[in-house]
Amino acid sequence: MEFKILKYNMSKSTKIQIYFYSILIISIIWLFIFPKPIKNFAPIIFGVPTFPIFIFNFRNKLEDFSIALKRKLPDLFQKYVVDYGISADIGEIVNIGVLSKNTDFENLKDVELYQMYVLCKQSIRLAFLSFCIIALLGFATVYL
């Protein structure tokens, strides 16, 4: 059973990466094939289907991870739960360590929780990466 969960989520992770790199390749090809006025849309071609999708995906995966963590490991959940103030999610979302590694989450024994954590981290990394690539594509449209 655990192998099937691991295989399913890893293929989900791979599909997300394929989606990201496919759109990046399409945008780069767009940049080199089309003439100047049309090539200016390359950052939009890349940015619209990547950055907002990964941000919303991260939020969704983080909520799923937090709910599962609260259900399976309530002590760990209480250790990392964040109070976001006046919000509908007060005390319901955990801090996974967006910019750093969280050793407690990196060493989770539950395969399903660990895979949910990995998908959260992957989504936020791809969101940051897509934000930077949008800027790079914008500069490339000026100089190419």
C-alpha positions as CSV (number, residue, x, y, z in Angstrom):
1,M,0.0,0.0,0.0
2,E,2.8,2.4,0.9
3,F,4.6,1.8,-2.4
4,K,1.4,2.7,-4.3
5,I,1.0,6.0,-2.4
6,L,4.7,6.8,-3.0
7,K,4.5,5.9,-6.7
8,Y,1.2,7.9,-7.1
9,N,2.6,11.1,-5.5
10,M,6.0,10.9,-7.1
11,S,4.3,10.7,-10.5
12,K,2.2,13.7,-9.5
13,S,5.4,15.5,-8.6
14,T,6.9,14.6,-12.0
15,K,3.7,15.7,-13.9
16,I,4.0,19.1,-12.2
17,Q,7.6,19.5,-13.3
18,I,6.8,18.4,-16.8
19,Y,4.0,21.0,-16.9
20,F,6.3,23.8,-15.7
21,Y,9.2,23.0,-18.0
22,S,6.8,22.5,-21.0
23,I,5.4,26.0,-20.6
24,L,9.0,27.3,-20.1
25,I,10.1,25.7,-23.4
26,I,7.1,27.0,-25.2
27,S,7.8,30.5,-23.9
28,I,11.4,30.4,-25.0
29,I,10.5,29.1,-28.4
30,W,7.9,31.9,-28.6
31,L,10.7,34.3,-27.8
32,F,13.0,33.2,-30.6
33,I,10.4,32.4,-33.4
34,F,8.1,35.4,-33.5
35,P,8.9,39.0,-34.5
36,K,9.3,41.8,-32.0
37,P,5.8,42.9,-31.2
38,I,4.5,39.4,-30.7
39,K,7.6,38.1,-28.8
40,N,6.7,40.7,-26.1
41,F,4.0,38.3,-25.0
42,A,6.5,35.6,-24.0
43,P,6.4,36.6,-20.2
44,I,2.6,36.5,-20.3
45,I,2.6,33.2,-22.1
46,F,4.7,31.8,-19.3
47,G,3.4,33.8,-16.3
48,V,-0.3,33.3,-16.6
49,P,-0.3,29.5,-16.5
50,T,2.5,29.1,-14.0
51,F,2.8,31.7,-11.2
52,P,-0.9,31.9,-10.1
53,I,-1.4,28.2,-10.6
54,F,1.5,27.3,-8.3
55,I,0.6,29.8,-5.7
56,F,-3.0,28.5,-5.5
57,N,-1.7,24.9,-5.6
58,F,0.7,25.7,-2.7
59,R,-2.1,27.1,-0.6
60,N,-4.4,24.1,-1.4
61,K,-1.6,21.6,-0.7
62,L,-0.7,23.4,2.5
63,E,-4.3,23.3,3.7
64,D,-4.5,19.5,2.9
65,F,-1.1,18.9,4.6
66,S,-2.2,20.8,7.7
67,I,-5.5,19.0,8.0
68,A,-3.8,15.6,7.6
69,L,-1.1,16.5,10.1
70,K,-3.7,17.7,12.6
71,R,-5.5,14.4,12.2
72,K,-2.5,12.0,12.3
73,L,0.1,13.8,14.4
74,P,-1.6,16.5,16.6
75,D,1.5,17.2,18.7
76,L,3.6,18.1,15.7
77,F,0.7,20.1,14.3
78,Q,0.5,22.1,17.5
79,K,4.3,22.7,17.4
80,Y,4.1,24.4,13.9
81,V,0.6,25.8,13.8
82,V,0.6,29.6,12.9
83,D,-1.9,32.1,14.0
84,Y,-2.5,34.4,11.0
85,G,-4.6,36.8,12.9
86,I,-8.1,37.8,11.6
87,S,-8.6,35.0,9.1
88,A,-10.8,32.1,8.4
89,D,-7.8,29.8,9.0
90,I,-6.9,30.9,12.5
91,G,-4.9,28.0,14.0
92,E,-5.5,25.7,11.1
93,I,-2.3,26.2,8.9
94,V,1.2,25.0,9.8
95,N,4.5,26.7,8.9
96,I,6.4,24.2,6.7
97,G,9.5,26.4,6.5
98,V,9.2,27.9,3.0
99,L,12.7,29.2,2.8
100,S,14.4,26.7,5.0
101,K,14.3,23.0,5.8
102,N,12.1,21.7,8.6
103,T,13.8,18.7,10.1
104,D,10.6,17.5,11.7
105,F,8.8,17.4,8.4
106,E,11.8,16.1,6.5
107,N,11.9,13.1,8.8
108,L,8.2,12.2,8.8
109,K,7.6,8.4,9.0
110,D,4.1,8.6,7.5
111,V,4.6,8.3,3.7
112,E,1.4,10.1,2.8
113,L,2.2,13.1,5.0
114,Y,5.8,13.2,3.7
115,Q,4.6,13.2,0.1
116,M,2.1,16.0,0.9
117,Y,4.9,18.0,2.5
118,V,7.1,17.4,-0.6
119,L,4.3,18.6,-2.9
120,C,3.9,21.8,-0.8
121,K,7.6,22.5,-1.0
122,Q,7.7,21.8,-4.7
123,S,4.7,24.1,-5.4
124,I,6.2,27.1,-3.6
125,R,9.6,26.6,-5.2
126,L,8.1,26.5,-8.6
127,A,6.1,29.6,-7.8
128,F,9.2,31.5,-6.8
129,L,11.1,30.2,-9.8
130,S,8.3,31.1,-12.2
131,F,8.2,34.6,-10.7
132,C,12.0,35.0,-11.4
133,I,11.6,33.5,-14.9
134,I,8.8,36.0,-15.8
135,A,11.3,38.8,-15.0
136,L,14.0,37.2,-17.0
137,L,11.7,36.7,-20.0
138,G,10.7,40.3,-19.7
139,F,14.3,41.4,-20.0
140,A,14.9,38.9,-22.8
141,T,12.1,40.5,-24.9
142,V,13.9,43.8,-24.7
143,Y,17.3,42.6,-25.7
144,L,16.4,39.9,-28.2
